[in-house]
Amino acid sequence: MLIKVLKGKLHRGTVTDSKLHYPGSVGIDADLYEAAGMVPYENVLIADLNNGNRLETYVVPAERGSGQINILGAAARLINQGDLVIIMAFGWCTSEEAQGFKPKVVVLGEDNAVLSKPKA
């Protein structure tokens, strides 16, 4: 049997922009999503620490090194610029594989600077 486990997350990111009239997704600085083991167009769950909203969307690349986390499309009605968010990606594995698995957790600080990330 396969189980769904946390693969990687960006913890306490600050939303840098929120654009309603966009096809939908979350634009994330490529350096940030790569550090958390995410890839473009991967499904993610976003939890907003300011208001408790949670939603699913997918990652699109934002400018590398920019620190951007942009909420795009309908999600802009639920998550606002300046909100703190947790962005989580999940994967499937067997219970045996999950025993030794460690998710890539990237903790962000001011201006979405990386405070800590997994060792390579």
C-alpha positions in Angstrom: 0.0 0.0 0.0 1.2 3.5 -0.7 0.9 6.4 1.8 1.1 10.1 1.1 3.9 11.9 3.0 5.3 15.4 3.2 8.1 15.6 0.5 9.1 19.2 1.1 7.9 22.6 2.4 8.6 26.3 2.5 7.8 27.3 6.1 6.7 30.9 7.0 7.1 32.4 3.6 5.8 36.0 3.1 3.4 36.5 0.1 5.1 39.2 -2.0 2.1 39.8 -4.4 -1.5 38.6 -5.0 -3.0 38.9 -8.4 -6.6 38.0 -9.0 -6.8 38.2 -12.8 -4.3 35.5 -13.7 -5.0 31.9 -14.8 -4.1 30.5 -11.3 -1.2 29.1 -9.4 1.6 30.2 -7.1 4.7 31.8 -8.5 7.7 30.9 -6.4 11.3 32.0 -6.7 13.1 29.0 -8.4 15.8 29.0 -5.7 13.2 28.5 -3.0 11.1 25.8 -4.6 14.2 23.9 -5.7 15.6 24.0 -2.1 12.4 22.3 -0.9 12.6 19.7 -3.6 9.6 21.0 -5.6 9.4 21.3 -9.4 7.4 23.5 -11.8 3.7 22.6 -12.1 3.8 20.4 -9.1 0.7 20.3 -7.0 1.1 22.0 -3.6 -1.0 22.8 -0.5 -0.8 26.3 0.9 -1.8 27.1 4.4 -2.2 30.8 5.3 -1.0 31.5 8.9 -2.9 34.9 9.0 -6.4 33.6 8.3 -6.3 29.8 8.4 -7.3 29.4 4.7 -5.9 26.3 3.0 -5.9 25.6 -0.8 -4.4 23.5 -3.5 -2.7 24.9 -6.6 0.5 24.3 -8.6 3.9 25.9 -8.7 5.1 28.2 -11.5 8.6 29.6 -11.6 9.2 33.2 -10.5 12.4 35.0 -11.0 15.4 33.1 -9.5 16.9 35.0 -6.5 13.9 37.4 -6.3 12.4 36.0 -3.1 9.0 36.1 -4.7 5.9 34.1 -3.6 3.1 35.3 -5.7 -0.5 34.1 -5.2 -2.2 34.1 -8.7 -5.8 33.6 -9.7 -8.8 32.8 -7.6 -6.5 32.0 -4.6 -5.9 35.8 -4.4 -9.4 36.0 -2.7 -8.1 33.8 0.1 -4.5 34.8 0.5 -3.2 38.4 0.6 0.1 40.1 0.0 2.0 40.2 3.2 0.4 37.0 4.6 2.7 34.3 6.1 2.2 30.9 4.4 3.4 27.4 4.5 3.7 25.7 1.1 3.8 21.9 1.2 4.4 19.3 -1.5 3.6 15.6 -1.0 4.7 12.3 -2.5 3.7 8.7 -2.4 5.8 5.9 -1.0 5.5 2.6 0.8 5.3 2.4 4.6 8.8 0.9 4.5 10.2 3.8 2.4 8.6 6.3 4.7 10.5 4.9 7.7 13.8 6.6 6.8 12.4 9.4 4.7 13.1 13.1 5.7 11.2 15.9 4.0 13.1 18.9 2.7 12.0 21.7 5.1 13.1 25.2 4.2 12.5 27.9 6.9 12.1 31.4 5.5 12.7 34.7 7.3 12.4 38.4 6.4 12.1 39.0 2.6 11.9 35.2 2.2 15.6 34.8 2.9 16.5 31.2 3.7 17.1 30.8 7.4 17.6 27.0 7.3 17.4 24.3 4.7 18.2 20.6 4.4 21.9 19.7 4.0 22.8 18.4 0.5 
